[in-house]
Amino acid sequence: MKALRALTISLALLGSASFAQAQTVNLAQTSCKEFLTSGKDGISIVWAFLYGYYADQDADPVVDFNKLIAKGQALAESCAKTPDKDIISVAQDIYEK
């Protein structure tokens, strides 16, 4: 879990201007459209955060990049179909599987 936190923090420090300028982002209030237009870095930050957020609390500190990317791509595809929904509503169905 510490590795996931470190990854998330590292990505956050490298984040896109829109998310970085915001300092605090409430994903439950961030629309899919905002997410998809946040740029490559912003999307990567959210993917990494959600991967860690929905991970089993007792899981080993292992990042499966294939799984992270697959779930992230599924999120992006679902968001493209429902741009007005918030990210968390869309992510729950994908990441809780």
C-alpha positions in Angstrom: 0.0 0.0 0.0 2.9 2.3 0.7 4.1 1.8 -2.9 0.7 2.8 -4.2 0.7 6.0 -2.1 4.2 6.8 -3.2 3.2 6.3 -6.9 0.1 8.5 -6.4 2.1 11.3 -4.7 4.8 11.1 -7.4 2.2 11.3 -10.2 0.4 14.1 -8.3 3.6 16.2 -8.2 4.0 15.7 -12.0 0.4 16.5 -12.6 -1.3 18.5 -15.2 -1.7 22.3 -14.8 -5.5 22.1 -14.3 -5.4 19.6 -11.5 -2.2 21.0 -10.1 -3.6 24.5 -9.9 -6.7 23.2 -8.2 -4.7 21.8 -5.3 -7.8 19.8 -4.2 -10.0 17.9 -6.6 -13.2 16.3 -5.4 -13.6 13.4 -7.9 -17.3 13.0 -6.8 -17.9 16.5 -8.2 -15.6 16.2 -11.2 -17.4 15.4 -14.4 -16.1 12.9 -16.9 -15.8 15.7 -19.4 -13.4 17.6 -17.0 -11.5 14.4 -16.4 -11.1 13.6 -20.1 -9.9 17.2 -20.9 -7.4 17.3 -18.0 -4.6 16.1 -20.2 -2.4 13.0 -20.2 -0.9 13.7 -16.8 -4.2 14.5 -15.1 -5.7 11.3 -16.5 -2.7 9.3 -15.3 -3.0 10.8 -11.8 -6.7 9.9 -11.5 -6.0 6.4 -12.9 -3.3 5.8 -10.3 -5.4 7.3 -7.5 -8.4 5.1 -8.3 -6.3 2.0 -8.7 -5.0 2.5 -5.1 -8.3 3.8 -3.7 -10.2 0.7 -4.8 -7.4 -1.7 -4.0 -7.9 -4.2 -1.1 -6.6 -2.5 2.0 -4.6 -5.6 2.9 -3.2 -6.2 -0.6 0.5 -6.5 -1.1 2.2 -3.3 -2.3 2.3 -4.5 -6.0 1.3 -2.3 -8.9 -0.1 -4.4 -11.8 0.4 -1.8 -14.6 -1.6 -3.9 -17.1 -4.5 -3.9 -14.7 -4.1 -0.2 -13.9 -4.1 0.6 -17.6 -7.0 -1.7 -18.5 -9.2 -0.3 -15.8 -8.1 3.3 -16.7 -9.0 2.7 -20.3 -12.4 1.2 -19.3 -13.0 4.4 -17.2 -12.1 6.7 -20.1 -14.4 4.7 -22.5 -17.3 4.9 -20.0 -16.7 8.6 -19.4 -16.7 9.3 -23.1 -20.2 7.8 -23.2 -21.4 9.7 -20.2 -19.5 13.0 -20.0 -21.9 14.7 -17.6 -21.6 12.0 -14.9 -19.0 12.3 -12.1 -15.9 10.2 -12.2 -16.7 8.3 -9.0 -20.1 7.2 -10.2 -18.6 5.8 -13.3 -15.5 4.3 -11.6 -17.4 2.3 -9.0 -18.7 -0.2 -11.5 -15.3 -0.6 -13.1 -12.9 -0.6 -10.1 -15.1 -2.6 -7.7 -15.1 -5.7 -9.9 
